[in-house]
Amino acid sequence: MTEDNGLTGIAHAARDAFDKGASTAQGIHETIALTPFDLMERLGVMPELAAEGKRVTSTTLATIYDKVRDVNHRVSDYAVSLTR
């Protein structure tokens, strides 16, 4: 295919929308996952463990959602390459 007929723009718009959705999901997921650790900290129950749990959870979620975005970008790039 030599011209993209607007497909490149559509692919980029879809990628951007997916990225925003992934960021929203990540925020919700992190809020829910960190709630027990926040409660532990507020109650003074094993605050060191709570802090470490928050750190590990946040790092893990960030890594997972970064990979989700990476795959999304690769699929988008592949879709664009098919329009050329």
SULFENSUL-V895301 format. One record per residue. RES is the residue in one small letter. SS is DSSP state (2 for helix, 1 for strand, 0 for the rest). PHI is phi in whole degrees, -180 to 180 (* if undefined). PSI is psi in degrees with one decimal (999 if undefined). Layout:
# SULFENSUL-V895301
res->RES ss->SS phi->PHI psi->PSI
res->RES ss->SS phi->PHI psi->PSI
This chain:
# SULFENSUL-V895301
res->m ss->0 phi->* psi->129.8
res->t ss->0 phi->-98 psi->-28.6
res->e ss->0 phi->-118 psi->149.3
res->d ss->0 phi->-90 psi->-9.7
res->n ss->0 phi->52 psi->32.5
res->g ss->0 phi->84 psi->-0.7
res->l ss->2 phi->-67 psi->-32.0
res->t ss->2 phi->-62 psi->-45.6
res->g ss->2 phi->-62 psi->-39.8
res->i ss->2 phi->-65 psi->-43.8
res->a ss->2 phi->-62 psi->-42.0
res->h ss->2 phi->-69 psi->-38.7
res->a ss->2 phi->-65 psi->-40.6
res->a ss->2 phi->-65 psi->-42.0
res->r ss->2 phi->-61 psi->-44.6
res->d ss->2 phi->-64 psi->-41.7
res->a ss->2 phi->-64 psi->-41.0
res->f ss->2 phi->-65 psi->-41.5
res->d ss->2 phi->-60 psi->-43.2
res->k ss->2 phi->-64 psi->-41.1
res->g ss->2 phi->-64 psi->-40.7
res->a ss->2 phi->-65 psi->-39.4
res->s ss->2 phi->-65 psi->-40.3
res->t ss->2 phi->-64 psi->-46.9
res->a ss->2 phi->-61 psi->-41.3
res->q ss->2 phi->-61 psi->-44.1
res->g ss->2 phi->-62 psi->-44.2
res->i ss->2 phi->-65 psi->-45.9
res->h ss->2 phi->-59 psi->-45.2
res->e ss->2 phi->-65 psi->-41.7
res->t ss->2 phi->-58 psi->-46.8
res->i ss->2 phi->-67 psi->-44.6
res->a ss->2 phi->-67 psi->-29.9
res->l ss->2 phi->-87 psi->-12.7
res->t ss->2 phi->-54 psi->-46.9
res->p ss->2 phi->-61 psi->-37.7
res->f ss->2 phi->-70 psi->-38.1
res->d ss->2 phi->-61 psi->-43.0
res->l ss->2 phi->-63 psi->-42.7
res->m ss->2 phi->-59 psi->-44.0
res->e ss->2 phi->-64 psi->-44.8
res->r ss->2 phi->-63 psi->-35.5
res->l ss->2 phi->-85 psi->-7.4
res->g ss->0 phi->73 psi->22.8
res->v ss->0 phi->-93 psi->113.0
res->m ss->0 phi->46 psi->59.7
res->p ss->2 phi->-60 psi->-32.8
res->e ss->2 phi->-66 psi->-43.1
res->l ss->2 phi->-64 psi->-40.8
res->a ss->2 phi->-62 psi->-44.7
res->a ss->2 phi->-64 psi->-42.3
res->e ss->2 phi->-67 psi->-38.9
res->g ss->2 phi->-62 psi->-41.5
res->k ss->2 phi->-64 psi->-43.0
res->r ss->2 phi->-63 psi->-48.5
res->v ss->2 phi->-64 psi->-44.1
res->t ss->2 phi->-63 psi->-46.9
res->s ss->2 phi->-62 psi->-42.8
res->t ss->2 phi->-65 psi->-43.2
res->t ss->2 phi->-63 psi->-47.3
res->l ss->2 phi->-63 psi->-41.1
res->a ss->2 phi->-61 psi->-42.9
res->t ss->2 phi->-64 psi->-44.8
res->i ss->2 phi->-63 psi->-49.9
res->y ss->2 phi->-70 psi->-27.7
res->d ss->2 phi->-64 psi->-40.3
res->k ss->2 phi->-67 psi->-39.0
res->v ss->2 phi->-60 psi->-45.6
res->r ss->2 phi->-65 psi->-39.5
res->d ss->2 phi->-61 psi->-46.9
res->v ss->2 phi->-61 psi->-42.7
res->n ss->2 phi->-58 psi->-43.9
res->h ss->2 phi->-66 psi->-38.9
res->r ss->2 phi->-65 psi->-41.2
res->v ss->2 phi->-65 psi->-42.6
res->s ss->2 phi->-62 psi->-45.2
res->d ss->2 phi->-62 psi->-39.8
res->y ss->2 phi->-65 psi->-43.7
res->a ss->2 phi->-61 psi->-42.3
res->v ss->2 phi->-64 psi->-41.0
res->s ss->2 phi->-62 psi->-28.3
res->l ss->2 phi->-73 psi->-18.0
res->t ss->0 phi->-87 psi->-5.2
res->r ss->0 phi->-95 psi->999
